[in-house]
């Protein structure tokens, strides 16, 4: 739980009413990312931030209005170039902030709130939207026919589970740290899965595929990648991964080898829908050659799949350029 919600919970426990302002959308160079929060107690205490100081005073006034009985509201602020430079940004931007009174005694991992349109401020319960939000793993806006809904997602760090302690595994772990991901590397070969070979992994496991999957328990926030090039490792690992909820499952190998292994899995009873979950060859087509380039190719595909994107060129994209722009 972040600072704003932690302090808000304490204020609520002491009997104080609290308003929460949440960044639900950003455009251009916004000071704070989507999901950032500012808590305001009825005594005027503040915790957190939605703009790094640019528009905080006005947001506080909106929060005080809500605590005085006004309806929840969505407010838009343009961050001027001067304001942006004041918080270390190269140019201005725009943010949408939703202000409401804090009501939930317990915070679920996904909260769906109507922020525009009919029934502003209402909470939705939609298992399908909640599941999709968990798969995305980050807060985002959902446009429905008659209203705009903000999916506020509280998720642990994304996990990267790599089977095969080869050079690309180290490159993947090193790059994943830049994303704030937690990394686990496993291999049945003790001479491969060592801290000297894979120093960037958060956890190293010397174990066979079935045992490795059982230990990691890949969930909706886990990406699985197999780097071993060996059926006795590849096939058991993929079988076990397909039984779980990992948002990404990938393996390496030539297209001919991909088809051969898929045929073996089909013979075992795996459906085409199940096999479609496998990204193979894994990664985006960026002309990767070195282990580092290959790692970025694979991580790029993982990010795109979690966000529900194709991973093509931004200049050709018909959707919003970035979630934070």
Secondary structure, 3 states (H helix, E strand, C coil): CCHHHHHHHHHHHCCCCEEEEEEEEEEECCCCCCCCEEEEECCCCEEECCCCCCCHHHHHHHHHHHHCCCCCEEEEEEECHHHHHHCCCCCCEEEEEEEEECCCCCCCCEEEEEEEECCCCCEECCHHHHHHHHHHCCCEEEECCCEEEEEEECCCCCEEEEECCCHHHHHHHHHHHHCCCEEEEEECCCCCCCCCCCCCCCEEEECCHHHHHHHHCCCCCEEEEECCCCHHHHHHHHHHHHCCCCCEEEECCCHHHHHHHHHHHHHCCCCHHHHCCEECCCCCCCCCCCHHHHHHHHHHHHHHHHHCCCCCCHHHCCCCCCCCC
